[in-house]
Each structure stands twice: as structure tokens, then as C-alpha cells.
Amino acid sequence: MMTHSIKDFLNPPEKIVSELKKIKDQQAYLLAVENQLKLELESHFENQTINGKFISQGMVVSRAKREGKFVYSEFTEQYAAKLKRDLELRMANEREEGLAKQKSPIYYWTVRTVKK
């Protein structure tokens, strides 16, 4: 009886990366198309041909709003920066003194195009 190892059933790494590249390319293209279509929806909204919510073909598109960020006084910005530095120092001290405990690492794969 012949036994097979798991290696006999795995795709070669080059094939896996090739397939991942195809998927990434498709995602980039589809994201660009999606963004263009959203710009067209915004034009329809501005021209008042649709409202902030539109339902068609079993899909609901809604115009979302993200609140603008606050701009604070120079004093408040400096105070916030000082608090952040103080907190980072305290955290570093706890790490150095062994009071802080590090969680186990989590492993995952990233996929990106090689920079030219």
C-alpha cells in the first residue's frame, strides 16, 4: 500500500502566490470600479435624482456621514501630547520592570506587490 504525505497534495508556493496576485489585481480593479460608481451615486444625490437611501435590485445604497474631526487649541494639543508621552513612558517602565506581560504572538500572511 502506497502512502502519501501532505506535501503531495499541496499546491507549489509559486502557484499559490500566482493565484493570490490574480486575486489582488482583481480586487484593485473592482475597488476602482466601485469607487467610480459611488461618485456617480453622489452626482445623482447632488442632482436630487435619488435621496440618501436608494433601493434597487435587492440592494440598498445609503449615503453615510463621517463626522469631521475637531481642531483644538494649541494648549489642548500640547497637553494631549504630554499626556501621551507620559503614558508611553509609564508603559515602557512597566515592560522594563516586568510588570507588563506580553501576549502570545498571532501569525498571519500579508500579500502585497513588490515595490519597484
Steps between C-alpha positions, in 0.01 A plus 500: 500500500634842398485785749493867405632788701314828533764652269362289214170687519619857555525749217852625434568835674553669161150397387347623827672837463396519134136445596526754783642755252205445266257551787677818617493639145128423471433660839683818399308522173165434668572753774574765236174417320308508829644841589408640158144372537476659845609832347216463248258436788625819665428691176147358495458608863625851424267520199216379728419200279540275805480555876753391760359147487419318177371144454527316169549139387510371856778743595483792742744786456517758776692824515709479816650787693821511697519785744784744449780500751530774759783752486612588850693794641879485505493466882268196484705338222821543702334366815373194310849439358651522850244254638575261213878523561450447875281196440748352250780549756297331771421208272868466403595500869251221573646295214856555628404414859322183390160620621349492150443157350521442125229292335591219262562611142241449229627389159340593168594552137520834325476531124631803310671592178879530503603866501696599194 
